[in-house]
Amino acid sequence: MNLSQFNNILRQVFLLPVIALLITAGALYWLIQGANATVRLIQDSDARITQATLVSKLLVDEESGLRGYETTSDIRFLQPYLEAEARLPAEFKRLNDISGSNVEEMQYITDLQNKQQTWRDAFALPLIATVEAGGKTNDVNLNLHGKELMDEIRQDVGNIIHTAERNRAERIAYWRHQVHTMLAALLVLALAIGVLIGLFTRSRLHAVSAAYRTSLEVLGRRAEEIYQSEQQLRTTLASIGDGVITCDANGRIQMMNPVACEMTRWGHAEALGRPLAEVFRIVHESTREPVEDPVAQVRRLDRIVDLANHTVLIRKDGSEINIADSGAPIRNQHGTIIGIVLVFRDITMERRTQDALLANEKLAVAGRLAATIAHEIHNPLDSVSNLLYLMRNGASVEESRQFMDLAEQELARVTQISRAMLGLYRESRAPVQVDLKDMLQEILLLMDHRFADLGVTVSIDVPTHIAVSAYPAELRQVFTNLITNAAEAAAPGGEVTIQIAQRAAGVNHTGQYLPDGALVIIADNGAGISDEVRPHLFQPFFTTKGEHGTGLGLWVSRGIINKHGGSIELTSNTGTAAHGTVVSVFLAANPTIVASDAA
């Protein structure tokens, strides 16, 4: 049963009693109206009896006043007659106006009026006139005629009252019958409606009960599924190698998996309810400045966020580990953030491995240059040896002075080469201002013999001296890798061009904001890199040189450039008419750089 069906049942259960009550009320109203009509008829009968009694009293007053006047001839005895005579027309009218009269009653009333008129005209008025004239009123026939007329009047009044009383009794009996019928009808109707409502409600309740049992079964299954899912989730969280912390919307911890407890050194029970910043204390590895709370960052940006590079977690016991993590919002069905989940992992060993790979790659670069450097040093020294031989074997003073100048130039070249070699792996403990033009020229000096062996021409276009804050040895390693790759890709007869340009602050083509700095472009006209190979170039241990490559050069180079707050991009074309590869390296002028571990 769905919600719509349940609502329909509720409406039916609610409407049926209402409809039944309306029907009952209608029937009761109809019965009451009938009873009220009977009551009004009873009231009419009472009013007719009362009015007839009043008319009878006036007729008695009229006769009594006339008899007193007849006996005494005193006009004062005639006063009741006159008053009754004045009121009778109006009282007769009231008697006629009373509703509910039947034909018999109306006939009696009409006869009464006619007989009273006859009594007045045929007996009362002649009698009054005789008395006023001083005549005798002891005429037996006249008096008997008057008596007969009054008796008929009294009979008509009695008939009216008797008929009204009889009708009243009949109407009262009928009213009582109506009341009994109404009570019986109400009882039968109430029983019928009660049974109907009971049966209907019972059937609906059976349907609701069946639906409720079904819902309980479904809820039970779902609860079991949720419990199993929760247990599976807990097992998964306990089994994964990353730390997981969930917080409410206010940043208070709700759950930590065992890995998170191990990495923070906080027990699950003691961490519950605490602010995340108290348990998860993170600072920048170099500046030691606190890193923004992931909860605050997620709430501010309203999206998934990653921690900045070189983040250190300070554990409860004071020890530190390097971590990488991300925070994501937990939303309800309306999209409102109700919590945050934080996933982090220990990258201390990964960092050490990267540092070791970086050192190994630096040694590999030095090894690849060893033969070139040895040749570059051997040639000047061989020249010095020959000059010294000439000076010992009969050279004049002027010639010896010229030989000495030449030897000094050759030794200066050896010194320059040895210094460039030392700069390749000797690192400062803090970033320094590096002149990119001088650095690239030193690298080209070291690789001059290598370029000759490969048969490529290298040209550099650096109109001005451009300096950036950086670790010189690391930048030398990057550009040595990139220039070597370009020279090897150009093949014999190829060309490699190097350009440096000042770059103002702005947004690049990907929408990323870049501060002011320098852009170094290294381009070759080799065969280019295929679309299949290009996505893997910056992956560690991927190489296209077979046994002659380590697969770490570009990966290490990108790590160094990112460390210096810059970016490295590669584009390539394998077409027939135009082909080659261009590597663009952006270096920020004054980046925030983590101190290097290299010595």
QUIZICOR-V494755 format. One record per pair of residues at least 24 apart in sequence whose ideal C-beta (glycine too) atoms are under 10 Angstrom apart, sorted by the first residue. I is the first residue (numbers start at 1). J is the second residue. D is the distance in whole Angstrom. If there is no record, write none. Layout:
i: <I,I>
j: <J,J>
d: <D,D>
This chain:
i: <1,1,1,1,1,1,1,2,5,5,5,6,6,6,6,6,8,9,9,9,9,9,9,9,10,10,12,12,12,12,13,13,13,13,13,13,16,16,16,16,16,16,17,17,17,17,17,17,19,19,20,20,20,20,20,20,20,20,21,21,23,23,23,24,24,24,24,24,24,27,27,27,27,28,28,28,28,30,30,31,31,31,31,31,31,31,32,32,32,34,34,34,34,34,35,35,35,35,35,35,35,35,36,36,37,37,37,37,38,38,38,38,38,38,38,38,38,38,39,39,39,39,40,40,40,41,41,41,41,41,41,41,41,41,42,42,42,42,42,42,42,42,42,43,43,43,43,43,44,44,44,44,44,44,44,44,45,45,45,45,45,45,45,45,45,45,45,45,45,45,46,46,46,46,46,47,47,47,47,47,47,47,48,48,48,48,48,48,48,48,48,48,48,48,48,48,48,49,49,49,49,49,49,49,49,49,50,50,50,50,51,51,51,51,51,51,51,51,51,51,51,52,52,52,52,52,52,52,52,52,52,52,52,52,52,52,52,52,53,53,53,53,54,54,54,54,54,55,55,55,55,55,55,55,55,55,55,55,55,55,55,55,55,56,56,56,56,56,56,56,56,57,57,57,58,58,58,58,58,58,58,58,58,59,59,59,59,59,59,59,59,59,59,59,59,60,60,60,60,60,61,61,61,62,62,62,62,62,62,62,62,63,63,63,63,63,63,63,63,65,66,66,66,66,66,66,66,66,66,66,67,67,67,69,69,69,69,69,69,70,70,70,70,70,70,70,70,70,71,71,72,73,73,73,73,74,75,75,75,78,78,78,81,81,81,82,85,85,85,88,88,88,88,89,92,92,95,98,100,100,100,101,101,101,101,102,102,102,104,104,104,104,104,105,105,105,105,105,105,106,107,107,107,107,108,108,108,108,108,108,108,108,108,108,109,109,109,109,109,110,111,111,111,111,111,111,112,112,112,112,112,112,112,112,113,113,114,114,114,115,115,115,115,115,115,115,115,115,116,116,116,116,116,116,118,118,118,119,119,119,119,119,119,119,119,120,122,122,123,123,123,123,124,124,240,240,241,241,242,242,242,242,242,242,242,242,242,243,243,243,243,243,243,243,243,243,244,244,244,244,244,245,245,245,245,245,245,245,245,245,245,245,245,245,246,246,246,246,246,246,246,247,247,247,247,247,247,247,247,247,247,247,247,247,247,247,248,248,248,248,248,248,248,248,249,249,249,249,249,249,249,249,249,250,250,250,250,250,250,251,251,251,251,251,251,251,251,251,251,251,251,251,252,252,252,252,253,253,253,253,253,254,254,254,254,255,255,256,256,257,259,259,259,259,260,260,260,261,262,262,263,263,263,263,263,263,263,264,264,264,264,264,264,264,265,265,265,265,265,265,265,266,266,266,267,270,271,276,276,276,278,279,279,280,280,280,280,280,280,280,281,281,281,281,281,281,282,282,282,282,282,282,282,282,282,282,283,283,283,283,283,283,284,284,284,284,284,284,284,285,285,285,285,285,285,285,285,285,286,286,286,286,286,286,287,287,288,288,289,290,293,293,294,294,294,294,294,294,294,294,294,295,295,295,295,295,295,296,296,297,297,298,298,298,298,298,298,298,298,298,298,299,299,299,299,301,301,302,302,302,302,303,303,303,304,304,304,305,305,305,307,307,308,309,309,309,309,310,310,310,310,310,310,311,311,312,313,313,313,320,321,321,321,321,321,321,322,322,322,322,322,322,322,323,323,324,324,351,352,353,354,354,354,354,354,354,355,355,355,356,357,357,357,357,357,357,357,358,358,358,358,358,358,358,358,358,358,358,359,359,359,359,359,360,360,360,361,361,361,361,361,361,361,361,361,361,362,362,362,362,362,362,362,362,362,362,362,363,364,364,364,364,364,364,364,365,365,365,365,365,365,365,365,365,365,365,366,366,366,366,366,366,368,368,368,368,368,368,368,369,369,369,369,369,369,369,369,369,369,370,371,371,371,372,372,372,372,372,372,372,372,372,373,373,373,373,373,373,373,373,373,373,374,374,375,375,375,375,375,376,376,376,376,376,376,376,376,376,376,376,376,376,377,377,377,377,377,377,378,378,379,379,379,379,380,380,380,380,380,380,380,380,380,380,381,381,381,381,381,382,383,383,383,383,383,383,384,384,384,384,384,385,386,413,416,416,416,417,417,417,417,420,420,420,420,420,421,422,423,423,423,424,424,424,424,424,425,425,425,425,425,426,426,426,426,426,427,427,427,427,427,427,427,427,427,427,428,428,428,428,428,428,428,429,429,429,429,429,430,430,430,430,430,431,431,431,431,431,431,431,431,431,431,431,431,431,431,432,432,432,432,432,432,433,433,433,433,433,433,433,434,434,434,434,434,434,434,434,434,434,434,434,434,434,435,435,435,435,435,435,436,436,436,436,436,436,436,436,436,436,436,436,436,436,437,437,437,437,437,437,437,438,438,438,438,439,439,439,439,439,439,439,439,440,440,440,440,440,440,440,440,440,441,442,442,442,443,443,443,443,443,443,443,443,443,444,444,444,444,444,446,446,447,447,447,447,450,450,450,450,451,451,451,451,451,453,453,454,454,454,454,454,454,454,454,454,455,455,455,455,455,455,456,456,456,456,456,456,456,456,456,456,456,456,456,456,457,457,457,457,457,457,457,458,458,458,458,458,458,458,458,458,458,458,459,459,459,459,459,460,460,460,460,460,460,461,461,461,461,461,461,462,462,462,462,462,463,463,463,463,464,464,464,465,466,466,466,466,466,466,466,466,466,466,467,467,468,468,468,468,468,468,468,468,468,468,468,468,469,469,469,469,469,469,469,469,469,469,470,470,470,470,470,470,470,470,470,470,470,470,471,471,471,471,471,471,471,473,473,473,473,474,474,474,474,474,474,474,474,474,474,475,475,475,475,475,475,475,475,477,477,477,477,477,478,478,478,478,478,478,478,478,478,478,478,478,478,478,479,479,479,479,479,480,480,481,481,481,481,481,481,481,482,482,482,482,482,482,482,482,482,483,483,483,484,485,485,485,485,485,485,485,485,485,485,485,485,485,486,486,486,486,486,486,486,486,486,487,487,487,488,488,488,488,488,488,489,489,489,489,489,489,489,489,489,489,490,490,490,490,490,490,490,491,491,491,491,493,494,494,494,494,494,495,495,495,495,495,496,496,496,496,496,496,497,497,497,497,497,497,497,498,498,499,499,500,500,502,503,503,503,503,505,505,508,508,508,508,509,510,510,512,512,514,514,514,514,514,515,515,515,515,515,515,515,516,516,516,517,517,517,517,517,517,517,517,517,517,518,518,518,518,518,518,519,519,519,519,519,519,520,520,520,520,520,520,520,520,521,521,521,521,522,522,522,522,522,522,523,523,523,523,523,523,524,524,524,524,524,524,525,525,525,525,525,526,526,526,526,526,527,527,527,527,527,527,528,528,528,528,528,528,528,528,528,529,529,529,529,529,529,529,529,530,530,531,531,533,533,534,534,534,534,534,537,537,537,537,538,538,554,557,557,558,560,560,561,561,561,561,562,563,563,563,563,564,564,564,564,564,565,565,565,565,565,566>
j: <207,208,210,211,212,214,215,211,207,208,211,207,208,211,212,215,204,201,203,204,205,207,208,211,204,208,200,201,203,204,197,200,201,204,205,208,193,196,197,200,201,204,193,194,196,197,200,201,193,197,189,190,192,193,194,196,197,200,193,197,189,192,193,185,186,189,190,192,193,182,185,186,189,182,185,186,189,182,185,178,179,181,182,183,185,186,178,179,182,174,175,178,181,182,174,175,176,177,178,179,181,182,175,178,100,171,175,178,170,171,172,173,174,175,176,177,178,179,171,172,175,178,99,100,171,99,100,167,168,170,171,172,174,175,100,167,168,169,170,171,172,174,175,98,99,100,168,171,98,99,100,101,164,167,168,171,98,100,101,105,163,164,165,166,167,168,169,170,171,172,98,164,165,168,171,94,95,97,98,99,100,164,94,95,98,99,100,101,105,109,160,161,163,164,165,167,168,98,160,161,162,163,164,165,167,168,95,98,161,164,91,92,94,95,96,97,98,109,160,161,164,91,95,98,105,108,109,112,156,157,158,159,160,161,162,163,164,165,157,160,161,164,87,88,91,94,95,84,87,88,91,92,94,95,109,112,113,116,153,156,157,160,161,112,153,154,156,157,158,160,161,84,91,157,83,84,85,86,87,88,91,92,116,84,88,91,112,115,116,119,150,153,154,156,157,84,150,153,154,157,85,87,88,87,88,116,119,120,124,150,153,119,123,124,146,147,150,153,154,124,119,120,123,124,125,127,128,131,146,150,127,143,146,124,127,128,131,132,137,124,127,128,130,131,137,138,143,146,131,137,131,131,132,134,137,131,128,131,132,128,131,132,120,124,128,128,116,120,124,113,116,117,120,113,116,117,160,164,164,167,171,160,163,164,167,163,164,167,159,160,163,166,167,159,160,163,164,166,167,160,156,159,160,163,155,156,157,158,159,160,161,162,163,164,156,157,159,160,163,156,152,153,155,156,159,160,152,153,154,155,156,157,159,160,153,156,152,153,156,149,150,151,152,153,154,155,156,157,149,150,152,153,156,157,149,152,153,145,146,147,148,149,150,152,153,149,146,149,147,148,149,150,149,150,343,345,345,346,323,324,325,326,342,343,344,345,346,280,313,323,325,342,343,344,345,346,325,341,342,343,344,271,276,279,280,294,295,325,327,340,341,342,343,344,276,330,339,340,341,342,343,274,275,276,279,280,293,294,295,298,327,330,339,340,341,342,273,276,295,330,337,338,339,340,295,299,329,330,336,337,338,339,340,275,276,295,299,339,340,275,276,277,278,280,293,294,295,296,298,299,339,340,276,278,295,339,278,279,280,295,342,330,339,340,341,339,341,280,342,343,343,344,345,346,342,343,344,316,315,346,313,315,321,323,344,345,346,313,314,315,316,317,321,344,313,314,315,316,317,318,319,315,316,317,316,316,316,327,340,342,316,315,316,313,314,315,323,325,342,344,312,313,314,315,316,320,307,308,311,312,313,314,320,323,325,344,310,311,312,313,314,320,308,309,310,311,312,592,594,309,310,311,312,320,322,351,594,595,310,312,592,593,594,595,592,594,312,314,592,314,327,340,325,326,327,328,340,341,342,343,344,327,329,337,339,340,342,327,340,327,340,326,327,328,329,330,337,339,340,341,342,327,329,337,340,327,329,329,331,335,337,327,328,329,328,329,341,329,340,342,342,344,592,559,562,563,594,351,563,592,593,594,595,344,347,348,344,346,348,348,345,346,347,348,349,351,346,347,348,349,350,351,352,347,348,350,351,597,597,540,540,552,555,556,559,597,596,597,598,597,540,541,550,552,555,556,559,474,477,552,555,556,559,560,563,596,597,598,425,556,597,598,599,550,552,556,477,481,550,551,552,553,555,556,557,560,424,425,427,473,474,476,477,480,481,556,598,425,477,481,549,550,552,553,556,424,425,476,477,478,480,481,484,550,553,556,421,424,425,446,477,480,447,450,480,481,484,548,550,420,421,424,443,446,447,449,450,480,484,421,449,450,453,417,446,447,448,449,450,451,452,453,417,418,420,421,424,445,446,447,449,450,417,449,448,449,450,452,453,413,414,416,417,418,420,421,445,446,447,448,449,450,413,414,415,417,418,421,414,449,410,413,414,449,407,409,410,411,412,413,414,415,416,417,407,410,411,413,414,410,407,409,410,411,413,414,408,409,410,411,414,410,410,445,442,445,446,442,445,446,448,444,445,446,447,476,446,473,472,473,476,472,473,476,477,480,473,476,477,598,599,472,473,476,598,599,471,472,473,474,476,477,596,597,598,599,470,471,472,473,595,596,598,471,595,596,598,599,469,471,593,595,596,468,469,470,471,472,474,564,590,591,592,593,594,595,596,467,468,469,470,471,472,467,468,469,470,472,589,590,466,467,468,469,470,471,472,473,474,475,476,518,564,587,462,465,466,467,468,472,462,465,466,467,468,470,475,479,498,500,518,520,585,587,462,463,464,465,466,467,500,462,465,467,472,467,468,470,472,475,476,479,520,475,476,479,480,483,498,500,520,522,498,472,476,479,475,476,477,479,480,482,483,484,498,479,480,483,496,498,476,480,480,483,484,487,483,484,487,488,483,484,487,490,496,487,492,484,487,488,490,491,492,493,494,496,487,490,491,492,493,494,486,487,488,489,490,491,492,493,494,495,496,524,525,526,487,490,493,494,495,496,497,483,486,487,490,494,495,496,497,498,522,524,495,496,497,498,499,496,497,498,499,500,522,497,498,499,500,501,521,498,499,500,501,520,499,500,501,502,500,501,502,500,500,501,502,503,517,518,519,520,587,589,518,589,516,517,518,520,564,565,566,587,588,589,590,591,517,564,565,587,588,589,590,591,592,593,560,561,563,564,565,566,587,588,589,590,591,593,560,563,564,593,595,596,598,560,596,598,599,556,557,559,560,561,563,564,593,596,598,520,557,560,561,564,566,585,587,553,556,557,560,598,520,553,554,556,557,558,559,560,561,564,566,568,585,587,520,522,557,583,585,553,557,552,553,554,556,557,560,583,520,522,553,554,557,568,570,583,585,522,524,583,553,522,524,526,537,544,545,549,553,554,557,570,581,583,522,523,524,525,526,580,581,582,583,522,524,526,524,526,544,545,548,549,524,525,526,527,528,529,544,572,580,581,523,524,525,526,527,580,581,524,525,526,527,525,524,525,526,527,580,523,524,525,526,580,522,523,524,525,526,580,521,522,523,524,525,580,582,522,523,523,584,585,587,589,586,587,588,589,588,589,567,569,584,586,569,567,569,567,586,565,566,567,586,588,565,566,586,588,589,590,591,588,589,590,564,565,566,567,586,587,588,589,590,591,566,585,586,587,588,589,566,567,584,585,586,587,561,566,568,583,584,585,586,587,582,583,584,585,570,581,582,583,584,585,571,580,581,582,583,584,572,579,580,581,582,583,573,578,579,580,581,572,574,579,580,581,572,573,574,579,580,581,571,572,573,574,575,578,579,580,581,570,571,572,573,574,579,580,581,572,574,572,574,572,574,570,571,572,574,581,570,572,581,583,568,570,583,583,585,585,585,596,585,586,587,588,591,591,593,594,596,588,591,592,593,594,589,590,591,592,593,591>
d: <7,8,8,3,9,7,8,9,8,10,8,9,7,7,10,10,10,10,10,5,9,6,6,9,9,9,8,9,10,6,9,8,6,5,8,9,9,8,6,6,8,9,8,10,10,6,9,9,9,10,9,9,9,4,9,7,6,10,8,10,8,10,7,10,7,6,7,10,6,9,6,8,6,7,8,6,8,9,10,7,9,7,4,9,6,8,9,10,7,10,9,6,9,8,9,6,10,10,5,6,9,7,10,10,10,10,9,9,10,6,8,10,6,4,9,9,6,9,8,9,6,9,8,7,9,8,5,8,8,9,5,10,8,9,9,9,6,9,10,5,6,9,6,10,10,8,9,9,6,5,3,8,9,9,9,9,9,7,9,9,9,5,7,9,5,4,9,9,6,9,10,8,9,6,10,9,9,10,5,9,9,9,10,7,5,10,8,7,7,9,7,8,9,4,9,8,9,10,8,6,9,10,5,6,10,7,10,9,10,9,7,9,6,5,9,9,6,10,9,10,9,10,6,9,9,9,8,9,9,6,9,9,5,5,10,9,7,10,8,10,7,10,9,10,6,9,8,10,9,7,5,7,9,6,9,7,10,9,10,10,6,8,10,9,9,7,10,4,8,9,8,8,10,10,8,4,9,10,6,5,6,9,10,7,8,10,9,10,7,9,8,6,8,10,7,8,9,10,9,10,9,9,10,10,7,8,9,8,8,9,10,9,10,8,9,9,6,9,9,10,10,9,8,5,10,6,7,9,8,10,9,10,9,10,8,7,6,9,9,10,6,8,9,6,5,9,9,10,10,9,9,5,8,8,9,10,10,9,9,7,9,10,10,7,8,10,10,7,8,9,7,10,9,9,8,10,8,9,9,8,9,10,9,9,9,8,10,7,8,9,6,10,9,9,6,5,7,10,7,10,10,9,10,10,9,5,8,9,5,5,9,9,6,9,8,10,10,6,10,9,8,9,9,5,8,9,9,6,10,9,4,6,8,7,10,9,10,10,9,6,9,10,5,5,10,9,6,10,9,9,10,6,9,10,6,9,9,9,7,10,9,4,6,8,6,9,8,7,9,9,6,8,9,10,9,9,7,9,10,10,8,10,10,5,7,5,9,9,9,8,8,8,7,5,7,8,10,7,7,6,8,8,7,8,7,9,10,9,9,9,7,5,8,8,10,7,6,7,5,8,10,10,9,5,10,9,10,9,6,9,9,9,6,5,8,7,9,10,9,9,10,7,5,8,9,8,9,9,8,6,6,6,8,8,10,8,10,9,10,6,5,7,10,10,7,9,4,7,10,8,9,7,7,10,9,10,9,6,8,10,9,10,7,10,10,10,9,10,10,10,10,9,8,9,8,9,8,10,10,9,7,7,7,8,7,8,6,7,9,6,6,10,10,9,10,10,4,4,5,9,8,8,5,10,9,9,9,10,8,7,10,10,8,7,9,10,9,9,7,8,9,7,4,8,9,10,7,9,5,7,5,7,10,7,8,9,10,8,5,9,7,9,7,9,6,7,7,8,8,8,4,7,5,9,7,9,5,8,6,9,7,7,4,6,7,9,8,10,10,10,9,10,7,8,4,9,7,10,5,10,9,7,10,10,9,5,8,10,10,7,9,10,5,7,5,9,7,10,5,9,9,10,8,6,8,10,9,7,10,10,7,10,8,7,4,7,10,9,10,10,9,8,10,10,7,8,8,9,8,9,9,5,10,9,9,9,7,8,10,9,10,5,8,5,10,10,7,5,5,9,8,5,9,6,8,8,10,9,9,10,9,10,9,8,7,10,9,5,7,10,7,9,9,6,8,7,9,8,8,8,10,5,7,8,10,9,9,7,9,10,9,6,9,8,7,9,7,8,6,10,5,6,9,5,9,10,8,6,9,8,8,9,5,9,10,8,7,8,10,10,9,6,8,8,10,7,9,9,6,10,5,7,8,10,8,9,8,6,6,10,9,9,10,8,9,10,7,9,10,10,8,7,9,6,7,9,7,7,9,9,8,8,9,10,7,6,8,4,5,9,9,8,6,8,9,6,9,10,6,9,8,10,10,9,9,5,9,9,9,8,8,10,5,10,10,9,8,7,9,7,6,10,9,5,10,6,7,9,9,10,8,9,9,9,9,8,4,7,9,5,5,9,10,8,10,7,8,10,6,9,7,9,5,10,9,10,9,10,5,6,8,10,10,9,8,7,10,9,7,7,9,10,6,5,10,8,7,10,6,7,6,9,6,5,7,7,6,9,8,8,9,9,6,10,9,8,6,8,4,7,10,10,6,9,5,7,10,6,7,8,10,8,10,9,7,8,10,9,9,8,9,7,9,9,5,6,6,9,10,8,9,8,9,5,10,9,9,9,10,7,7,8,7,5,7,6,8,9,10,10,10,6,6,7,5,8,5,10,10,6,9,10,10,9,10,5,7,5,9,9,7,8,5,7,7,9,8,9,10,5,6,7,10,8,4,9,8,5,7,9,7,9,7,9,10,10,10,9,7,6,6,7,10,10,9,6,10,8,6,7,8,9,10,10,8,10,10,6,10,6,6,10,6,9,9,10,10,7,10,8,9,8,7,7,7,7,9,7,7,9,9,10,6,10,8,10,10,9,5,7,7,8,7,10,8,10,9,9,8,3,6,8,8,5,8,9,5,8,7,7,5,7,6,8,9,9,10,8,8,8,5,7,9,7,8,7,9,10,8,5,8,7,10,10,7,7,5,7,9,9,8,4,8,8,10,7,7,5,8,9,9,8,7,5,9,9,9,8,9,10,8,10,8,9,6,8,6,9,9,5,9,9,9,9,8,8,10,6,6,10,8,10,9,5,7,5,8,8,10,8,9,9,8,7,5,7,10,7,9,10,9,5,9,9,7,9,10,10,8,7,8,8,8,7,9,5,8,10,8,7,10,9,9,9,5,9,8,8,9,7,7,9,10,7,9,8,10,9,8,9,7,8,7,9,9,9,10,8,4,9,10,5,6,9,10,8,7,10,7,8,9,10,8,9,9,9,4,7,7,5,10,10,8,5,8,8,7,9,10,5,7,6,9,9,8,8,8,9,10,10,9,9,7,8,9,10,8,8,5,7,4,10,8,9,7,9,7,10,7,9,9,8,10,8,9,9,5,9,4,7,8,8,9,9,8,6,10,4,6,5,9,8,9,9,9,6,7,9,6,5,6,9,9,9,7,5,9,9,7,7,5,8,9,10,8,8,5,8,9,10,9,5,8,8,10,10,10,9,7,9,9,9,9,9,8,9,10,8,9,9,9,7,10,9,8,7,6,7,7,10,9,5,7,8,8,7,5,8,9,8,7,10,6,5,4,5,8,8,9,9,7,5,9,7,9,10,6,7,5,8,10,9,10,8,7,4,8,7,6,7,5,8,10,9,7,5,8,8,9,6,7,4,8,9,10,10,5,6,8,9,10,9,7,4,9,9,10,7,6,6,9,10,7,6,8,9,10,5,5,4,8,9,4,6,6,8,9,4,9,7,10,10,6,8,6,9,8,9,10,7,9,6,10,9,6,9,10,10,8,8,9,9,8,10,10,9,6,8,7,10,10,8,6,6,8,7,5,10,6,10,9,9,3,7,7,7>
